[in-house]
Amino acid sequence: MMRPRPMHRESPPTHRSAILLLFATAVLWSLGGVLVKSIDWPSMAKAGARSAIACVVLWGWLRRPQFTWRPTQLGAAVAYAATVSFYIAANDRTTAANAIFLQYTGPIYVALLSPWVLGERIHRADWVCIALALAGIALFFRDQFSPRGLTGILFGLGSGLAFGTMVVLLRKERDASPASALLLGNLLTAAVGLPFAFGHPLPAPQWGALVVLGVVQLGIPYVLYGIAIQRVTALEAVLLPMLEPILNSIWVGAVHGEWPGPWSLLGGALVLGAVLVRGWLGSRQRVS
C-alpha cells in the first residue's frame, strides 16, 4: 500500500484558511504601536533588533530558506525592510495614529500596481472597499491626526508606499517562497539597523517588550502572512489586515486610557464592514 506523501511546511492553505490567517496577522501586528513607543532606543536600533529576533522565528519555521536572489525576491526584501523601518521611524516622530494611518495608504499602491505587475484585475467592488476602508480609518483618527511631526508624516507615507510594493512583489513570489523573501528582508533590516544600537544601552526592563515585539508582533504574524499570501490576491493581502489600525487603538486605550469617541466608532464600523464584505466576496472567487 502506498504511503501518503508528507505535506510540505509551506503547503498553501485554502483560500478561506488564508483569509483567517490574515485576520490573525492583523491582530498580532496591532500590538506594534504600544510596544514601539515603550522602548527608549533609536528608531533604527529598534527596527534592527526587532528584525533580528524575528529572523530566529522565520528561520525556525522555514528550516531551509529558498534564497533564489531573483529580482522579485530581492525587491520584496528591500520593500519589507523599508516598510518596517519607516513605520518605527514614523512612530517615533509623530503620533501612533498618524503612523498607522499613513502606512495603510498601501492599498492604493496595490490597486495601481496589481494590474501591471500581476495581471490581477481590480473590480469596481474592490475600489469601493478601498474607499470605505480608508474613509473609515480617516474618521477613526479624525480627532487624533495632527500636522505635527512633518518628518514622521513623510516616514509614514514612505511606509505605505513600501508596504504596497512589498505586497505586490510577495504575491509575485507566491509560487516560490514568500516567507524566504520576508526572512531576507529581516536579515537586511537587522544588518542596517543594529549598528545604531552601539552606544545606546537598552534599559533591562525594556528587553521583554523588545522580545515580544520581535517574536509575537513581527516574527509569528509574518510567518502567517507568508503562508496566506499564496492563496489570496494582492489586494486582499493588503485590505484584510486593515483591522490592524482599529485594534492598535484599542490596545492603546487599554494601556493608556485613550478610548475612541463616536467618530472613531463610526470609522471602525466602516473599516470592519469593508473588510468583512471584501472577505465574503473573496471567498466566492477562485484564486489561482
SERO-4910 file (N, C-alpha, C, O; in steps of 0.05 Angstrom, whole numbers):
BEGIN
 pado doro    nc1    nc2    nc3   cac1   cac2   cac3    cc1    cc2    cc3    oc1    oc2    oc3
  Met    A     17    -24      0      0      0      0     18     25      0     37     26     15
  Met    A     10     44    -16     26     69    -18     22     86      6     -1     90     15
  Arg    A     43     97     16     41    115     39     36    143     29     46    152      8
  Pro    A     19    159     43     14    186     35     39    203     37     54    200     56
  Arg    A     42    221     18     65    239     19     62    259     41     40    270     44
  Pro    A     83    265     56     81    285     77     77    313     66     87    319     44
  Met    A     62    329     79     56    356     70     80    374     75     92    373     96
  His    A     88    390     55    110    409     57    102    430     77     79    438     79
  Arg    A    121    441     92    116    461    112    103    486    101     89    500    115
  Glu    A    108    492     75     96    516     63     74    509     44     67    525     26
  Ser    A     61    485     47     39    478     30     17    499     32      9    505     54
  Pro    A      8    510      9    -11    532     10    -37    523     23    -47    501     18
  Pro    A    -49    541     39    -75    534     51    -98    539     31    -93    548      9
  Thr    A   -122    533     39   -145    540     23   -149    570     25   -138    584     42
  His    A   -165    581      7   -170    609      7   -183    619     32   -176    639     43
  Arg    A   -202    603     42   -216    611     67   -197    611     91   -197    629    107
  Ser    A   -180    590     92   -160    589    114   -140    613    112   -132    624    132
  Ala    A   -133    620     87   -114    642     83   -126    668     94   -112    685    105
  Ile    A   -152    672     90   -165    696    100   -165    697    130   -160    718    142
  Leu    A   -169    674    143   -168    672    172   -140    678    182   -136    691    203
  Leu    A   -120    669    167    -92    675    175    -86    705    173    -71    715    189
  Leu    A    -98    718    153    -94    747    151   -107    762    174    -95    781    184
  Phe    A   -130    753    183   -142    765    207   -125    761    231   -121    780    247
  Ala    A   -114    737    235    -96    732    258    -71    749    256    -61    759    276
  Thr    A    -61    753    231    -38    770    227    -44    799    236    -27    812    249
  Ala    A    -67    809    229    -75    836    236    -75    840    266    -67    860    277
  Val    A    -86    820    281    -87    821    310    -59    824    322    -54    840    339
  Leu    A    -40    807    312    -13    808    323      2    833    315     16    845    331
  Trp    A     -2    842    290     11    867    281      2    890    298     17    909    303
  Ser    A    -23    890    307    -35    913    321    -21    919    347    -26    940    359
  Leu    A     -4    901    357     10    907    382     33    926    378     45    935    398
  Gly    A     39    933    353     63    948    347     64    976    360     84    984    371
  Gly    A     42    991    358     42   1018    368     49   1021    397     66   1037    405
  Val    A     37   1004    414     42   1005    443     71    996    449     85   1009    465
  Leu    A     80    975    436    107    964    442    129    982    432    149    986    446
  Val    A    126    993    408    147   1010    397    152   1034    414    175   1042    420
  Lys    A    130   1047    424    133   1071    440    142   1065    469    148   1084    483
  Ser    A    142   1040    476    150   1033    504    180   1027    505    191   1022    527
  Ile    A    194   1028    482    223   1022    482    238   1048    476    234   1060    455
  Asp    A    256   1055    494    271   1080    492    298   1074    478    318   1069    492
  Trp    A    298   1075    452    321   1068    436    319   1082    409    297   1090    402
  Pro    A    341   1086    395    339   1098    368    321   1082    350    320   1057    352
  Ser    A    308   1095    332    289   1082    314    301   1058    299    289   1036    299
  Met    A    324   1062    286    336   1041    271    346   1019    288    347    995    280
  Ala    A    354   1025    313    363   1004    331    339    986    338    342    961    339
  Lys    A    316    998    343    292    982    348    284    966    324    278    942    327
  Ala    A    285    977    301    278    963    276    298    939    272    289    917    266
  Gly    A    324    944    276    343    923    271    341    901    291    342    877    284
  Ala    A    338    907    317    336    887    338    311    871    335    311    846    338
  Arg    A    289    884    329    263    871    325    265    851    302    256    828    304
  Ser    A    278    859    280    280    841    257    300    818    263    296    796    253
  Ala    A    321    824    278    340    802    285    326    780    301    331    757    296
  Ile    A    308    788    319    293    768    335    273    754    317    270    730    319
  Ala    A    260    769    299    241    756    280    255    736    262    243    717    254
  Cys    A    280    741    255    295    722    238    296    694    251    294    674    236
  Val    A    299    693    277    300    667    291    274    652    287    274    628    282
  Val    A    252    667    289    225    654    285    222    645    256    214    622    252
  Leu    A    228    662    237    224    655    209    242    632    200    234    614    186
  Trp    A    267    634    209    286    613    201    279    586    214    282    565    202
  Gly    A    269    587    239    260    563    252    236    550    237    234    526    237
  Trp    A    219    567    226    196    557    211    205    545    184    197    523    177
  Leu    A    222    560    170    230    551    143    250    528    143    249    510    126
  Arg    A    268    529    163    290    510    165    309    512    142    333    516    147
  Arg    A    300    510    118    317    512     95    305    534     76    291    527     57
  Pro    A    311    559     82    300    581     65    309    578     36    331    568     30
  Gln    A    292    587     18    298    586    -11    306    613    -21    289    629    -30
  Phe    A    331    620    -18    341    645    -29    348    642    -58    369    631    -65
  Thr    A    330    652    -75    334    649   -104    349    673   -115    361    671   -137
  Trp    A    349    695   -101    362    720   -109    350    731   -135    363    746   -150
  Arg    A    325    723   -140    312    735   -164    305    764   -158    302    772   -135
  Pro    A    301    780   -179    295    808   -175    270    812   -158    269    831   -142
  Thr    A    249    795   -161    225    799   -146    230    792   -116    219    806    -99
  Gln    A    246    772   -110    252    766    -82    269    788    -69    263    796    -46
  Leu    A    289    797    -84    305    819    -73    289    844    -69    291    859    -49
  Gly    A    271    850    -89    254    874    -87    235    872    -64    231    892    -50
  Ala    A    224    848    -59    206    845    -37    220    848    -10    210    860      9
  Ala    A    245    838     -9    261    841     16    267    870     22    265    879     45
  Val    A    275    885      1    281    914      5    256    929     13    257    946     31
  Ala    A    233    923      0    208    936      6    200    930     35    189    947     49
  Tyr    A    204    905     43    198    897     71    215    913     91    204    924    110
  Ala    A    241    914     85    259    929    103    250    958    106    251    970    127
  Ala    A    243    970     83    234    998     84    208   1001     99    204   1020    114
  Thr    A    189    982     96    164    983    110    167    983    140    157   1001    153
  Val    A    182    964    150    184    962    180    202    984    191    197    993    214
  Ser    A    222    993    176    240   1014    186    225   1041    186    226   1056    206
  Phe    A    212   1047    164    197   1073    162    175   1074    183    169   1095    194
  Tyr    A    162   1051    188    140   1051    207    149   1058    235    137   1074    248
  Ile    A    171   1046    243    182   1052    270    192   1081    271    187   1095    291
  Ala    A    205   1091    250    214   1119    249    190   1138    251    191   1158    264
  Ala    A    168   1131    237    144   1148    238    132   1148    266    124   1169    276
  Asn    A    131   1125    280    121   1123    307    136   1140    326    125   1152    345
  Asp    A    163   1142    322    180   1157    340    179   1187    335    188   1203    351
  Arg    A    168   1195    312    169   1224    304    142   1237    301    140   1261    298
  Thr    A    121   1221    303     94   1232    302     76   1213    319     86   1195    332
  Thr    A     50   1218    319     33   1201    335     30   1173    323     34   1169    299
  Ala    A     23   1154    340     18   1127    330     -5   1126    310     -4   1111    291
  Ala    A    -24   1144    315    -47   1145    296    -38   1154    269    -46   1142    249
  Asn    A    -21   1175    268    -10   1184    242      5   1162    228      1   1157    204
  Ala    A     22   1148    243     39   1128    231     23   1105    219     29   1097    196
  Ile    A      4   1094    234    -11   1071    224    -30   1079    201    -35   1064    183
  Phe    A    -42   1103    203    -60   1112    182    -45   1115    156    -54   1106    135
  Leu    A    -22   1127    157     -6   1132    132      5   1106    121      7   1103     97
  Gln    A     11   1087    138     20   1061    127     -2   1047    111      3   1034     92
  Tyr    A    -27   1052    120    -49   1039    106    -60   1055     83    -83   1052     75
  Thr    A    -43   1071     71    -47   1081     44    -38   1060     24    -41   1063      0
  Gly    A    -25   1038     34    -15   1017     18    -35   1005     -3    -27   1000    -25
  Pro    A    -61   1001      4    -79    990    -15    -81   1007    -41    -87    995    -63
  Ile    A    -77   1033    -39    -78   1049    -63    -56   1041    -83    -61   1038   -107
  Tyr    A    -32   1036    -73    -10   1028    -90    -14   1000   -100     -6    994   -123
  Val    A    -25    983    -84    -31    955    -93    -51    956   -116    -47    942   -136
  Ala    A    -72    972   -113    -92    973   -134    -80    984   -160    -88    976   -182
  Leu    A    -61   1003   -158    -49   1014   -181    -29    995   -194    -26    995   -219
  Leu    A    -14    980   -178      7    963   -188     -2    935   -197      9    923   -216
  Ser    A    -23    924   -184    -31    897   -189    -37    890   -218    -28    870   -228
  Pro    A    -53    907   -232    -59    900   -260    -33    899   -277    -32    883   -296
  Trp    A    -13    916   -271     11    917   -288     31    896   -281     43    884   -298
  Val    A     34    891   -255     55    872   -246     44    843   -244     59    825   -251
  Leu    A     19    840   -236      9    813   -231    -12    805   -251    -19    781   -252
  Gly    A    -23    823   -265    -45    817   -283    -71    810   -268    -89    797   -279
  Glu    A    -73    819   -243    -97    814   -227   -116    838   -231   -110    861   -225
  Arg    A   -139    831   -241   -159    852   -247   -170    864   -221   -177    849   -203
  Ile    A   -173    890   -221   -185    904   -198   -213    910   -205   -218    925   -224
  His    A   -232    900   -190   -260    903   -196   -271    929   -183   -258    941   -165
  Arg    A   -294    938   -192   -306    962   -181   -311    958   -151   -308    977   -136
  Ala    A   -319    934   -143   -324    929   -115   -299    933    -98   -300    941    -75
  Asp    A   -276    926   -110   -250    929    -96   -245    959    -90   -237    966    -68
  Trp    A   -250    976   -110   -246   1005   -106   -265   1016    -85   -257   1033    -69
  Val    A   -290   1005    -84   -309   1014    -64   -299   1006    -36   -301   1022    -18
  Cys    A   -289    982    -34   -279    972     -8   -255    989      1   -253    995     25
  Ile    A   -237    995    -17   -214   1012    -11   -223   1039      0   -214   1049     20
  Ala    A   -242   1051    -15   -252   1078     -7   -265   1077     20   -261   1095     36
  Leu    A   -282   1057     25   -295   1055     51   -275   1051     73   -278   1063     95
  Ala    A   -256   1033     69   -236   1027     90   -219   1052     96   -215   1058    120
  Leu    A   -210   1066     76   -194   1090     80   -210   1112     93   -200   1126    111
  Ala    A   -235   1115     85   -252   1135     97   -257   1128    127   -258   1145    144
  Gly    A   -261   1102    132   -265   1093    159   -241   1099    177   -244   1108    200
  Ile    A   -217   1094    167   -193   1099    182   -190   1129    187   -182   1138    209
  Ala    A   -196   1145    166   -195   1174    169   -214   1184    191   -206   1201    207
  Leu    A   -238   1173    192   -257   1180    213   -247   1171    240   -251   1185    260
  Phe    A   -235   1147    240   -226   1136    266   -206   1154    279   -205   1156    303
  Phe    A   -189   1166    262   -168   1183    273   -174   1213    269   -156   1230    269
  Arg    A   -200   1220    266   -208   1247    260   -197   1267    281   -188   1289    274
  Asp    A   -199   1259    306   -191   1278    327   -162   1273    336   -152   1288    352
  Gln    A   -149   1253    324   -121   1247    332   -100   1255    312    -77   1259    318
  Phe    A   -109   1256    286    -90   1262    265    -80   1291    268    -97   1310    267
  Ser    A    -54   1295    271    -44   1322    276    -23   1329    255    -10   1311    243
  Pro    A    -19   1355    249      0   1363    229     29   1363    240     47   1368    224
  Arg    A     33   1358    266     60   1360    276     77   1336    267     66   1316    259
  Gly    A    102   1340    268    120   1318    261    121   1313    231    115   1291    222
  Leu    A    128   1334    215    129   1330    186    146   1307    178    140   1292    159
  Thr    A    169   1304    191    187   1282    184    174   1256    189    176   1237    173
  Gly    A    159   1253    211    145   1229    217    124   1223    197    119   1200    189
  Ile    A    110   1244    187     89   1240    167    102   1230    141     90   1213    127
  Leu    A    125   1242    134    138   1232    109    147   1203    112    145   1188     93
  Phe    A    157   1196    136    165   1168    140    140   1150    138    141   1128    127
  Gly    A    117   1159    148     93   1144    147     84   1140    118     75   1118    111
  Leu    A     86   1161    102     79   1158     73     97   1139     59     89   1123     43
  Gly    A    123   1140     67    142   1121     55    136   1092     63    139   1074     47
  Ser    A    127   1089     88    120   1062     97     96   1051     82     95   1028     75
  Gly    A     77   1069     75     53   1060     60     61   1052     32     51   1031     21
  Leu    A     78   1067     19     88   1061     -8    103   1034     -8     99   1017    -25
  Ala    A    121   1031     12    137   1006     14    119    982     20    123    961      9
  Phe    A     99    986     37     81    964     44     66    954     19     64    930     14
  Gly    A     55    973      4     40    965    -21     58    951    -40     50    931    -52
  Thr    A     82    961    -44    102    949    -63    109    921    -53    111    902    -69
  Met    A    114    918    -27    121    892    -16     99    871    -21    105    849    -29
  Val    A     74    879    -17     52    860    -21     51    850    -50     48    826    -55
  Val    A     54    869    -68     53    861    -97     76    842   -104     72    822   -117
  Leu    A    100    848    -94    123    831   -101    121    804    -86    130    784    -98
  Leu    A    111    803    -62    107    778    -48     87    761    -63     90    736    -65
  Arg    A     66    773    -73     46    758    -89     59    748   -114     52    726   -123
  Lys    A     77    763   -126     92    754   -149    109    729   -143    113    713   -160
  Glu    A    118    727   -118    135    705   -109    118    682    -98    130    664    -86
  Arg    A     92    682   -102     75    662    -88     82    633    -95     78    615    -79
  Asp    A     92    629   -119     99    601   -128    127    594   -119    136    571   -124
  Ala    A    142    612   -108    169    606    -98    167    604    -68    157    584    -57
  Ser    A    177    623    -53    176    623    -24    174    651    -13    194    664     -8
  Pro    A    149    661    -10    146    688      1    158    691     29    169    712     35
  Ala    A    157    669     45    168    671     72    199    674     71    210    688     88
  Ser    A    212    663     50    241    666     48    247    695     41    268    706     50
  Ala    A    230    708     25    234    737     19    231    753     44    246    773     48
  Leu    A    212    746     61    209    760     86    233    756    105    241    775    118
  Leu    A    243    732    106    267    727    122    290    744    111    305    755    127
  Leu    A    294    745     85    315    761     74    311    791     81    331    805     86
  Gly    A    287    800     81    281    828     89    288    833    118    299    855    124
  Asn    A    283    814    135    290    817    163    320    817    167    331    832    183
  Leu    A    334    800    152    363    800    154    375    827    145    394    837    157
  Leu    A    363    838    124    372    864    114    367    886    135    385    902    140
  Thr    A    343    886    146    337    906    167    355    903    191    364    924    202
  Ala    A    361    879    199    379    875    222    407    885    216    419    897    233
  Ala    A    416    879    192    443    887    184    446    917    184    467    928    192
  Val    A    425    931    174    426    960    172    421    973    200    433    994    206
  Gly    A    402    962    215    393    975    239    409    970    264    412    988    281
  Leu    A    420    946    268    434    940    293    458    958    299    462    965    323
  Pro    A    474    967    280    496    986    286    487   1011    301    503   1024    315
  Phe    A    461   1019    297    451   1043    311    448   1039    341    443   1058    355
  Ala    A    449   1014    350    446   1008    378    472   1013    394    472   1016    418
  Phe    A    495   1015    380    521   1019    393    521   1046    408    514   1066    396
  Gly    A    529   1045    433    529   1069    449    503   1077    461    501   1098    474
  His    A    482   1060    457    456   1066    468    446   1041    483    429   1026    472
  Pro    A    455   1037    507    446   1013    523    416   1014    528    405   1035    535
  Leu    A    403    991    524    375    989    529    369    982    558    381    962    568
  Pro    A    352    997    572    345    990    600    335    962    602    319    953    585
  Ala    A    343    947    622    336    919    626    306    914    625    298    894    612
  Pro    A    289    930    638    261    924    637    248    925    609    227    913    605
  Gln    A    262    938    590    250    941    563    258    918    544    248    916    522
  Trp    A    276    900    553    283    877    537    260    859    532    257    847    511
  Gly    A    243    856    553    219    839    550    201    849    528    191    834    511
  Ala    A    196    876    527    179    887    506    192    883    479    178    879    459
  Leu    A    219    885    477    232    882    452    229    853    442    225    848    418
  Val    A    231    833    460    228    805    452    200    800    442    196    787    421
  Val    A    180    811    456    152    808    447    148    821    420    134    811    403
  Leu    A    161    844    417    159    859    391    170    842    368    159    841    347
  Gly    A    193    828    373    205    813    352    191    786    346    189    778    323
  Val    A    182    773    368    171    746    364    141    748    358    132    737    338
  Val    A    125    761    376     96    760    374     85    780    354     67    774    339
  Gln    A     98    804    353     87    825    336     98    824    308     85    834    289
  Leu    A    121    812    304    133    812    277    138    784    266    129    777    244
  Gly    A    153    767    281    160    741    271    137    723    264    134    714    242
  Ile    A    120    717    284     98    699    280     78    709    260     70    694    242
  Pro    A     69    735    261     50    744    241     61    743    213     45    739    194
  Tyr    A     87    748    209     97    746    181    100    718    172    100    713    147
  Val    A    103    698    190    101    670    182     73    665    171     69    653    149
  Leu    A     52    674    186     25    671    177     19    685    151      6    675    133
  Tyr    A     31    709    149     27    725    124     40    712    100     28    712     78
  Gly    A     64    701    104     77    688     82     62    663     72     64    657     48
  Ile    A     48    650     90     31    627     82      6    637     68     -1    626     46
  Ala    A     -7    657     79    -33    666     69    -30    678     41    -48    674     24
  Ile    A     -9    692     35     -7    707     10     -5    689    -14     -8    698    -37
  Gln    A     -1    663    -10      0    644    -32    -28    638    -42    -31    628    -64
  Arg    A    -49    645    -27    -76    637    -34    -96    661    -33   -120    657    -32
  Val    A    -85    685    -34   -103    709    -35    -91    727    -57    -68    725    -65
  Thr    A   -108    746    -66    -98    766    -85    -82    786    -70    -83    788    -45
  Ala    A    -66    802    -84    -50    823    -72    -68    843    -57    -61    853    -36
  Leu    A    -91    849    -69   -109    869    -57   -121    858    -31   -123    873    -11
  Glu    A   -128    833    -30   -138    821     -5   -116    821     16   -121    826     40
  Ala    A    -91    816      7    -69    814     26    -63    841     40    -51    841     61
  Val    A    -71    863     27    -66    889     40    -92    901     51    -91    918     69
  Leu    A   -116    892     41   -141    903     50   -151    890     76   -160    903     94
  Leu    A   -149    863     77   -160    849    100   -145    856    126   -158    858    147
  Pro    A   -119    859    126   -105    867    151   -111    896    160   -100    905    180
  Met    A   -130    910    147   -137    937    155   -151    937    182   -157    959    192
  Leu    A   -156    914    194   -165    914    221   -144    923    241   -150    931    263
  Glu    A   -119    922    232    -96    929    250    -99    957    262    -96    960    286
  Pro    A   -105    978    246   -106   1005    259   -128   1007    280   -124   1021    300
  Ile    A   -150    993    276   -171    994    296   -162    980    322   -165    991    343
  Leu    A   -151    956    319   -142    941    342   -119    956    356   -117    955    381
  Asn    A   -102    968    340    -79    983    351    -89   1004    371    -78   1006    393
  Ser    A   -110   1018    364   -120   1039    381   -134   1027    406   -135   1039    427
  Ile    A   -146   1003    403   -158    990    426   -137    983    447   -141    987    471
  Trp    A   -114    973    437    -93    967    456    -82    992    470    -75    992    493
  Val    A    -79   1013    454    -70   1038    465    -90   1048    487    -82   1058    508
  Gly    A   -116   1045    481   -136   1052    501   -134   1036    526   -137   1046    548
  Ala    A   -129   1010    523   -127    992    546   -102    999    563   -104    997    588
  Val    A    -81   1007    550    -56   1012    565    -55   1041    575    -47   1046    598
  His    A    -63   1060    558    -60   1088    565    -87   1102    571    -87   1126    578
  Gly    A   -109   1088    569   -135   1100    575   -145   1118    553   -163   1135    558
  Glu    A   -135   1117    529   -144   1133    506   -164   1117    490   -157   1103    471
  Trp    A   -190   1120    497   -211   1104    484   -223   1120    461   -225   1145    462
  Pro    A   -232   1107    440   -243   1121    417   -270   1134    423   -285   1124    439
  Gly    A   -275   1156    409   -300   1170    412   -320   1162    391   -315   1142    377
  Pro    A   -342   1177    387   -363   1170    368   -353   1168    339   -360   1150    324
  Trp    A   -335   1188    331   -325   1187    303   -308   1162    299   -308   1150    278
  Ser    A   -293   1155    319   -276   1131    317   -293   1106    315   -286   1088    300
  Leu    A   -315   1105    330   -333   1082    328   -345   1080    300   -348   1058    290
  Leu    A   -353   1102    289   -364   1102    262   -343   1093    242   -348   1077    224
  Gly    A   -319   1104    245   -297   1095    227   -291   1066    229   -287   1052    209
  Gly    A   -291   1056    254   -286   1028    258   -307   1010    245   -301    989    234
  Ala    A   -332   1019    246   -354   1005    233   -350   1003    203   -355    983    190
  Leu    A   -341   1026    191   -336   1026    162   -313   1007    155   -315    992    135
  Val    A   -292   1008    170   -269    990    164   -277    961    167   -272    945    149
  Leu    A   -290    954    189   -299    927    193   -318    918    171   -316    896    161
  Gly    A   -336    936    163   -355    929    142   -341    924    116   -347    905    102
  Ala    A   -322    942    109   -307    939     84   -291    913     83   -290    898     63
  Val    A   -278    907    106   -261    882    108   -279    857    106   -272    839     92
  Leu    A   -301    857    120   -318    834    120   -331    829     93   -334    807     84
  Val    A   -340    851     81   -352    848     54   -332    838     34   -338    821     18
  Arg    A   -308    850     35   -287    841     16   -279    812     21   -274    796      2
  Gly    A   -278    804     47   -272    777     53   -293    757     43   -287    736     34
  Trp    A   -318    766     46   -340    749     36   -340    746      6   -344    725     -5
  Leu    A   -335    769     -8   -334    768    -37   -310    751    -46   -313    736    -65
  Gly    A   -287    755    -32   -264    739    -40   -267    709    -36   -256    694    -52
  Ser    A   -283    701    -16   -287    673    -11   -303    660    -33   -303    636    -36
  Arg    A   -318    676    -49   -334    666    -71   -319    666    -97   -329    656   -118
  Gln    A   -295    678    -97   -279    679   -121   -257    658   -120   -246    651    -99
  Arg    A   -251    647   -143   -230    627   -144   -203    642   -148   -200    657   -166
  Val    A   -185    637   -130   -159    649   -131   -139    629   -142   -136    607   -131
  Ser    A   -125    638   -163   -105    619   -175    -81    615   -157    -63    601   -165
***
